[in-house]
Amino acid sequence: MLFIPCARIPMSTSIAPPAPTPRPSLLLALAISMASLSLPAQSVEQDEENEEETVVLDTLDVSAKGVTVGAAGLEAGAGFRSRNAEFGLLGDRDIRDTPLSISVINSDMIRNTQATGLSDLLKYLPSTQMQARGGMEIGRPQTRGFQGGVVSNSHLDGFNVAITTAYPMEQVERLEVINGLSGALYGPAAPAGDFNLVHKRPTATPLQHVRLGFADDSRLLGHVDLSDTLGFFGYRLNLLNEQGDSYSGKSDTQRSLVDLALDFHLSPATVLEVNASHYEYEAWGLPNQFSYGDNRRLPHAPDPEDSGLGQGFTGAYLETNTGTLRLRHDFNEDWKMVAGVSRQIADRDMYNGTNRLDNDRGDYTTLVNASQAASRFIVTSDQLRFNGKLQSGPFSHDLVLGTTGFDWDIYGVENPPRQANQILGTANIDSPRNFPEIDLFHTDDRYRSGTTEYRTVTLGDTIGYGRWSLMAMFSKTWIQSRSYDRNSQRTNDSSDDGINPTYSISYKPRDDMTFYVSYAESLEVGDTAPTGALNEGETLSPYESEQWEAGFKWRARGIDLAAAIFRIERPFAYLDNGVFSEQGTQVNRGLELSANGEILPGLSVYGGATWLDPRLRDTAREDTSDKRIVSVPKIQANLLFEYDVPRLPGLVLITNLHHTGKRAANQTNTQWVGAYSTFDIGTRYTHKVMGRNVVWRADLYNLTDRHYWASIFANSVDGSATSNGAYLGAPREFRASVSFDL
């Protein structure tokens, strides 16, 4: 029997938060033993691409001592191009022919970049940012400068999930990101895009893959990926354990995953997919959030490795359990049905440290508390859709009829910690201090503090006529939100409904090229009036956002090119004269450019650039009207290059360049944070050992050890905040791994 040790927080009353818990050494030998006993030895490296996602790279078969590099997804640019993606209720569609701006990072790229968390991947997408409320691993991802929701903008296999917990990339087949509005596809949401993590599925041929890794400061990783299909039954098992010191002072990071995916082929046309996963993530002692007032200057970014910027007893323990059940049935080649349900329980034990800046000289006060709110999320999500094709004379029809929705329960702490917001002491950003550890009281007694329900029914058709196509989708949405006190008494109840339309027209001057124009609207739940407002606790009517977009896509022989221009509007609520209400509009205009694929023989690129003008308009306050949105850069770009060394078959050289432009540091734009650029280098080498593929990977991130603020944000985006937060970016880091098939 395989046992993966998991550090747990005993949730009894009156205990100290766990310091970094010593664990036994990695029990990878047991996992390898299990793999060798359970499956016949095979060499399979290309398994992680399912048949529905085709990598459209010219095959580069370069042999060196029997190694066929091109067949293994390890050549330069492997995974940079993807043909298809899931577009919510539209289902699986060709990216080139769909009138939306979408980016895909598939399994080859995830594996080759050695990504472990979602934030590791977002830097490769120039239209995305991570708003790190609570830390980079539990922040809110966003596109085009709009803050995303906790649940409405994030999905796992199309099911809504809470994004403000940690997700291991070791369980992910690919990441699909739709930029901007996607309400008619997935249901009501903020105009911050959609982030869909696609789960690894069982492979048609046996897979026994092992990866051993090392990162700076003695962090060790072991990962086993096992899969096979035996008759009507297929399985995929991923086991992960990582632990060790992190980069700052007394910091420590630990991760463990058990993830099982099962496919039951009930008939040639029917598959039942079952997934269950248990993931634990904990990080202690990393730099605290820096908090600063609207009139306070955010100083230069200090060295994140300096001891004392965080405390060894502050951090987070996250435990996420997720289960999904999905039935796929093909009535025939033209008509398909998908139905499913998921349930996620995300426990978040947060022991937050904050360095509150007291003046413009970098002096700060360190505070710590055990978080009382949102200590547990329970998200239940469902989906049912029918997709079909019809031909009516010269017109083709791609039809969709579906429904999707979720129930999101939020739980707070029943008995608040006795020692919340304790002051530890004072220090300076250039001379941080480690303070004596204190006891932080916590309890596992929780109460339901709120619930949100979204329901959507969608009807749509894409009508094709020659080289023209017209897409029209209509979603009827119902939203309900309730709040409760610790005595289970309802303190607020709001509900509303509306229709979200999406229209687009596309023209293909040639088969590999598409021009399109689209318009979309989307609803999202309104903000709640903050404490101290005259209408405290009142939830505003749902916000309605709208987006215009025009784009171009070209799938050339070796490279995919895309461009999009857009304009998005979203209502903005503000606190003015004591009343919290809609009093402005956030208007973001921008241009996106991307290029993915081979630009010269052996040289591939995955990258792009985004120009964005994010403005707050028509506010009640003159000092905030027509000002830039906090934290959103005007320019952001990323270019990942990979090069096959022709004289050394199997060797790939890697370079990544990232640039984030100047950002507003407060809502009145009187303070700014300067631009920053980072530079990564890496390599991988594939060869054969005893007839089996062995892949060595080594990467050095942030080569120049640039100190920068990775995420800044207003502590409330609804205009009620008088303070802001900031998190430091990671320092130079080395990661290395070896992977092989048993």
N, C-alpha and C positions, 0 to 999 in steps of 0.2 A: 504494500500500500504506500502511495506517495503522500508525504506530508510536507506542506509548505508553511513555514512558521509565519505567523502574522502577529505583529504587535498590536495589542488592544488596549483601549483606555478603560479601566474599570470605572463605571459610571455611578459610583455611590456618592452619597452626600459627604461633604467635608473631606475631600482628598486633594492632594496636590496634582497639578497637571503633570503628565508623564514627561520626564526628561527623555532624551533619545534612548530608546529601549534597546539594550544589547540583544542581538539575536544570535542563534546558532549560525555557523557558517552555511553558505549556500549548499542546499542539498541537491545539487545538480546531478551528482552521480546517481542518485535514486531515479531521477527523471530519465536519464540516459538509459539506465537499466530497464525501466518500464518501456521505453521506446524500442529497445532492441528485442525485448521479449514479445512485444505486441504486434510488430510489423516486420515483414521481410525487408532486408536492406535494399534500398533503391537510391538512385541519385536523381533527385527532382528539385530543380531550382525555379522553374517557371510556373509552379503550381498556383502562385498567388494571383494570377490573372484569370478571372472567370471568363467563360465563353462570350458573355454579353459585352465585355469591354475589350476591344481590340486595340493593341498598341500599334500604331500605324507608322512604324519606323522601317526604313529600308534595312533588311537584315544584314548585319555585318558579321559574317562568319569568319573569324580569324582563329586558326588553329595553332596551338603551341603545346607540344608534347601531349597531343590528344585532347586539348581543351577546345570546345566549341563555344566561344564567348557569346556570339550573337544569339544563340538559342536559349541562353540562360537569363535574359533580362539584366545583364550586367555590363553591356557595352555602354559607351558614352551616350548619355541622353535616354537611357532606359526609363520608361515610364513618363517621359516628358509629354507625350501625345496620347490623348484618349479620344476615342471615337464617340462613345455613348455616355449618358449619365441619366440618373433618375430625376425627373422633374415633378416630384410630388404626385398629385393625382393624374397628371399626364402620363406617368409611367416612364419606361425606358425609351429615350429618344436620341437621335443623332444630334450632337452638340451643334454641328454646323448649320443644321436646318431649323433650330429652335430659336425664336426671336427673344433671347435673353442673354445677358452677360454672365457666363459661368466659368469657373476654374475648377479643375480636377487635379488632385494629387493622388496617384494610385500607389499600389503596394510596392512596386519597384522603387519608386522615389522615396516612399516612407522608409523602406529598409535601407536604401543607399545613403540617405541623409542621417541615419541613426537617430531619428526623431523618437522621443519618448512621450511627449505631451503635445496637446493641441497648439500651444504657443510656439513650439519649435517649428511647426509648419506654416503658421500664419505669416512669418516674415518673408516667405517666398511669394506671397500674394500682395501686390502693391496697393490694392484697394481695401485691405483689411487692417484693423488695429485690435489690440487686446486692451480693454479697459479693466485694469487689474484691481478691482475692488476686493481687497482681501488677499491679493497675491496673483502672480501670473498664472498659476495653475487653476485658480477658481474665479478668474475674471470673466467679463462678458465680451465675447468677440463681436465685431461689428464691421460693416462695410459702408463705404461712401459717407462716413462721418456721422452716422446716426447710432445712438446707443441701442443695443439689442435688449430684448426681454430675457428674463431668466429661463423661460420655458418656450415661449411662442416662436422664437427664431432658431431653435436647435432641435435636431432630430437624430435618431439612431434607427437606421433602416426605415426612415419615413415616419417613425413614431416620435411624438414629442417627448423630450427628456429635459431635465434640469441641467443647464450648461455650467452652473456655478459649483461644480464639483470636478474632481480630476478624472480624466479618461486616459487609459494607456493606449498608445498607438500600436502596441503589439497585437491588439485584438481587431485592428481596423484594416479592411481591404483597401478602402480609398476614402478620401475626403472630397465632398462636392460642395462648392460654395456658389450660391446664386447671389450676385450683387444687386442691391436695391430691393424694390418691392417684389414680394412673391405671394401675396395674400390669396389670390385665386388658386394657387397651386397647393398650398399647405394649410390654408386657413388664415384667420386674422393675425397680424403681427406688426411690429414696428418696421419701418422702412430700412432696417439695418441689414437686410440680406437674410439668407438662410444657410445654415451650416448642417449638413447631413453626413454623419459618419456611417459608412457602410460596413457591416460586420463581415468578417471572414466566414466563408462557407466551406463545407467539405469538398475535397478534391476528387476527381474521377480516378486518379492513380495514387498509389501509396506515397505518403510524405512523412519523413522523419527528419526534421530539421532542428539543429541545435545552434544556439548563438551564445558565445561567452564574451562579455564586455568589461571594459575598464574605463573609468573617467577620473579626472583630476581628483586629488584628495582622497584616494583609496576607495572610491565607490565601485563596487563590483556588481555585475549583472549576469544572470543566467536565464535563458529563455528557450523553451522547448515548444515546437509546433508539430503536432502529429495529426495525420488525416488519412482517410481511406474511404472508399465506398464498397460495401460488401452486399451485392445483390440490390435489394430495395432500400438498404439502409446505409447512410453515410454519416461520418462524424468528423469533427475538427476540434482538437483539444489544444489550448494554449496555456502554458504554465510559465509564470514569470516570478523572479525574485531579484530585487536590487536593494542594496543597502550600503551605507558608508558615509564618511564625512563629506560635507558639501564645502563650498568655497569660502564661507565667511566665518571667522572666529570659531565659535563652538557649535557650528551648524551641522545638521545631520539630516539625511534624506533616506526614506525607506519606502519600497513599493512591493506589492505582491498581488498576483492575479491568478485566478482560476477561471477559465472561460471555456464553455462547451457549446458547440453548435451541432445540431442533429438535423439531418434531412431524411424524411420518410417518403420514398417514392411510391405513393399509394396506387398509382397507375402511370402509364406513359405520359399522361396529360395532367397529373395532379401530384403536387409536392407539398408536404407539410414541413415547415421549418420551425424548429424549436431552438431557442438560445437561452442560456443561463450564465451569468457571470457574477463573480465576487471580486471586488477590487478594493485594496486598502492602500492609502497614500498618506504619508506623514512627513512633515518638514518642520524642523525646529532650528531656531537661531539665525535664520536668514535676515537680511536687513529689514527693519520695520518700515511701515508706511511713514512718510514725512507729511505732516499736516501744516498748512499755512493759510493765513487769512487773505482775503481779497486784496488788501493793501500791503501785504507782505511780499518781499522779493524772494523767489525760490533761488537759492544759491547754486554755485557750480556743483556738479555731481561728484561726490566723494568716491574714493576707491571702495567698491562693495566688499572687498576682502578684509577691510579694516574691522578688527574685533571690537564689538561694542555698538555697532550700528543696529544690531539685533541682539536679543538676549537668548541664552540657551534654553530657557523655559517658555519662550513665546513661539507660537507657530500654530499648526493645524493638524488635526487627525481627521481624515475623510474616509468613510466606508460607504461604498456604493454597491447595491445589489440590484440587478436588472434581469428581468425575464421577459421574453417575447414569444408569441405564438402566431405564425402567419401561414395561411393556406393560399397556394397559387394553383389556379386551374385554367387550362386552355380548352375552351369549347371547340375551337378549330384554329386554323392559322390566323384568322382575322379577329376573333373575339377572345378576350381574356378576363379573368376575375382574380382579384387579390383581396383577402379579408384577414384581419388580424387584430390582436390586442397586446399591449405591453404594460408592464408595471415596474416602476422604479422606486426604490427607497434609498435616499441619499442622506446619511447622517453626517453632520458637519460640526465637529467640536473645535471651536475657534478660540484660541488664547491670544488675543490680538495685542501687539505692541505698536505704539504710535510715538514717533518723535515729533513733538509739536514745536515748530519754529517760533521763537519768542521775539526775534528782532532780525534785522537785515545783516547782522554780523555772523550768522550761522549758529548762534546759541539756541539750544532747544531743551525742552523738558520731555523726559520719557515717561509715558503712561502705559499701563497694561490692564487689561480686563478680560474676563471670560464672557464671550458673547452670549447674550440672552435671546436674541431674535433669530429666527430662521435656522434653528439647529437641526431640523429634519424637513426634508421635502418628500412627499409621496405623489408621484405623477402616474396616472393611469390614462393611457392613450389608446385610441382605436382608429381603424381605417377600413373602408370598404370601397372598392372601385371596380367599375366595368369599363374596359377599353375595347373599342372595336373599329373596324374599317368597312366602309361602304363605297360603292361606285354608283354614281347617278349620272348617266350620260357622260359628258366630258368632265364632270366634277368628281373629285375624290373627297372622302370625308374620313377624318380621324376623330372619333367621338369619345367622350368621357362622361360618365355619370358616377359620382362618388360622394362619399361623406367622410369626414375626419373630425376629430375632436379630442379634448383631454380634460381631465379633472386634476387640479393641482391643489393639494393640501399643504399648508405651511404650519409648522409646529414651533412654538417658542418654549422657553424654559418655564416650568411651573413655579419653581421657587428660585427667584433671581439670586445670583451669587452675592454673598455678603460683602465681598471685597472687589466690587467693580470699579474701574477707572482709578486704580491706585497710582500715585505718583512715585516713581522709583528714584528720580533725581534729575540733575541737569548736566549737560555736557555741551560740547561744540562740535560742529560737523567735521572739523579738522582734527579734533581730539575726542573721539567717542569713548564711552566708558561702559564697562561691564558692571552691572549692579547685582547685589546679593539676591539669590533666588527667594521668591515669596510663594506662599501657598495661595492657590486660586481655587475657590470652592465651586463645585459644579454638581449637577444632578441629572439623572436620566429621566426624571419626571417631566413630561412634556404635556402641553395642551395645544389644541388646534386653534391657532390665532387667525387663520384666514383660509378661504377656499376660492378658487377661480375656475369657472367652467367655460369652455369654448366649444361650440358646435357649428359645423359648416356643411352645407350641401352644395355641390358644384355640378354644373352642367356646361359642357363645352364642345366645340367643334372646330377643327382645322380644315378649311375647305381649300382644295387644290385645283388650280386650273392652269394647265401648261406650266409656265415658269413662275406663276404667281400663286400665293397662298394667303388666306385670311384666317386668322385665329380669333375666336370670340369665346370668352369664358365668363360665366356668371356664378358667383358664390353668395348664397344666403347665409348670414352669420348671426348667431345668437351668443351674447356674452353676459355672464353673470358673475358678480364678485361680492363676497360677504366677509365681514370681519367679526371676531369674537373676543371677549375678554376671558380672564382666567377662570371665571365662573360659568363659562360656556354660554354667556348671554350675548346675543347678536348686537353688535355696536354699529354696523353699517351694512346696507344691502343695496346694491345697484344692479341694474340690468338694462340691456339695450340690444338692438338688432339692426342690421343693415345689409346692403348688397355691395359686394366687391366685384366690379367688372374688370376684365383685362381684354384689350383689343390689340391686334397687331396685323400688319400687312408686310409681306416679304416678297422679294423678287430675286430670282436666281439667273443672272445673265449667262452663267455657265454652271455645269454640275458641281464644281468645287467651290463656288462662290455664292454668298448670300448678302443682300442688303435688306434691312428691316427698319420699321418704325413701330413703336408700341406705346400704349397708354395703359396705366394700371392704377387702381385705387385699393386701399386696404384699411380695415379698422383695427384698432387696438384698444385695450382697456384704458380708461382715463386715469390720471394721477389722483392721489388722495391728498387733501389739504393737510399740511404739516401741523405739528403741535404748536400752539400759540396763535394760529390763524383764527379769525372771527368765525370762519366756517370749518374749524378743525374737524377732521375725520370725514368730511364730505368727499365722495368720489365723483369726479367730474364725468360728464358724458364721454363715451368712447371717442378717441381721436380718429379722424379720417385723413389719411395721407394720400398723396397722388404723385405719380411719376410719369414723365415723358422721356422716352429713350429712342435714339436712332443709332444703328450699328451696322458693322460690316464684318464678315467672316470669310476667310479664304483658306482652304486646305490645299496648300501647294504640295508639290511632290514630296518634299522632305520636311516641311515646316507648316505649322498652323499660325495664321496671323489674324488678329481681331482688333477692332476699335469700336468704341461706344462713346456717345455724348449723352448727357442726361441732365434733368432738372427734377428735383424732388422737394415737395413741401410737406411739412408736418406742423400741426398746431403746437404751441408752446405755452405752458401755464406758468404764471408768475404770482408772487406774493406782493401786492401793492395796496397801500392804505389798509393793511390788515386783512384783506380779502384775497383768497387764493382762487384764481380763475384763469381761463384762456385769455392771454393778453399779448400774444405775439405769434410769429410763425418762423420756424427754422426753414431756410431755403438753401439747399445745397446744389450747386451746379458743378459739372465736372467732365473730364475727358479721361478715358482709359485706353491704354495701348498694351498689347501683349503679343509675344512671339514665343512659340514652343516647338522645338524640333531641331533638325540638323541645318546649320547655316553654311558649313563647309565640310568637306569629307573628314569625318572623324571628330568634328567639333559641333557640339549641340548646346542649345541655350534654352532655359526656362525662365521667362522673366517678363517684365513690363514696367510701365510707369503710369501714375495717376496724378492728374492735376485737379485740384478741388478748391472751390470757393464756398466754404460753409459759413452762412450768415444768419444772424438772428435779426428779424425785421419786424417793424411795427409794434415794438414793445411799449408798455406804459412808462418805462423809464428811459429817459433820453440817453443816459450813460451806457445803456446796453443795446440800444437800437442800432442796427446795421454793423454790429460787431462780429468778429470771428468767433466760432464756437470753440470752447476750451478743448485743448489737446489734439485737435484735428489739423494735420499739416497741410499746407497748400500743395506741396510736392512730396510724393513718396515713390520710390523705385526700388526694384530688386532684380539682379541679373545673376543667375546660376549657370555657370559654364562647366561642361565636362568634355574631356579630350582623350581619345584613344591614342596611345603612343604607338605609332606604326612599327617601330623597331623592337618593341617589347610587348608582344601580343598578351592580352589579359590585364595590362596595366592601364588605369584610367586616372587622369589628373583632374582635380576639381577646384574651382574658384567660385566664391559667391561674394557679390558686392551689394550692400544694402545702404539706402539713404533715406532718412526721414527729415523733412524740412522743419523750419521754425514753427513753433506752436504757441498759441495764446495760452497764458498761464492763469488767467482769471477772466470773468465774464465781461469786464469793462475794457479789456485789452490794454491795461496799463502795465502789465507784466508779461514777459515773453520768455520762452525757453528756446535756446539756440538749436540749430540743426545738428545732426550727428550722422556719421557714416561708419559702418563696420565692414571688415574684410575677413572672410573665412577661406581657408585652404584645406585641401584633403586629397586623399588618394584611395584607390582600392585595387586589389590584385587578385585575380582568379587563376587557380591552377588545379591540377589533379594530384591527389594522394591516394594510392591504392585504388585508382579508378574512380574516385569520387571527387566531386567539386568541393574545393575549399576556397573561401573568400575572406580576404583580410581587408579591413577598412580602418582608416585613421583620418581624423579630422581635427583641425585646430580652429576653433571658433573665436571671433573677435581677436584676430591676430595681433593687432596693435594695442590691445588692452585698453580700448576706448572707454572712458567713464561717461555715462549718459543716463538721463532719465527716460526709462523705457515706457512708462505710462504716467500721464497726469490727467486729472479729472476734477470737475466740480463735485463736491461731496453730495450734491443733489442736482440733477439736470433739469429740475422743474422750476428753477429760479428762486427757490427758497433758501439756497445754500449761501452761507457767508464765509465758507472755508473750502479749501481744495486739498487734494491728496496727490502724492507722487510716489512712484516706486522706481528703484534703481534697476538698470539693466545688468545682466550677468557679465562678469569679467572674462578675460581670456580663459578658455577651457579646452582641454584635450580629451578626446574620446577615441577609443580603439576597440575593435571587436574582431573575432574570427567566427565564421559560421560554416557549418558543414552538414552534409547529409550522412545519416547512419546507414 
